[in-house]
Amino acid sequence: MYYCWKYHNIKPSDYYNMTAGEKTILTAFYTIEMEEMKEKAEAVASTGICPAMALK
């Protein structure tokens, strides 16, 4: 729930009021997003460049 609030502006009350199906879909989207972030981090790490320099 914290992740939803911090990165996607979903209030705890909005999350609480979601149906079980909506929470399942949100969990699936979270999983996909985390996999994408991991892939990006691995790609940057494999370049041997400082991540801060890769953003320029």
Secondary structure, 3 states (H helix, E strand, C coil): CHHHHHHHCCCHHHHHCCCHHHHHHHHHHHHHHHHHHHHHHHHHHHHCCCHHHHCC
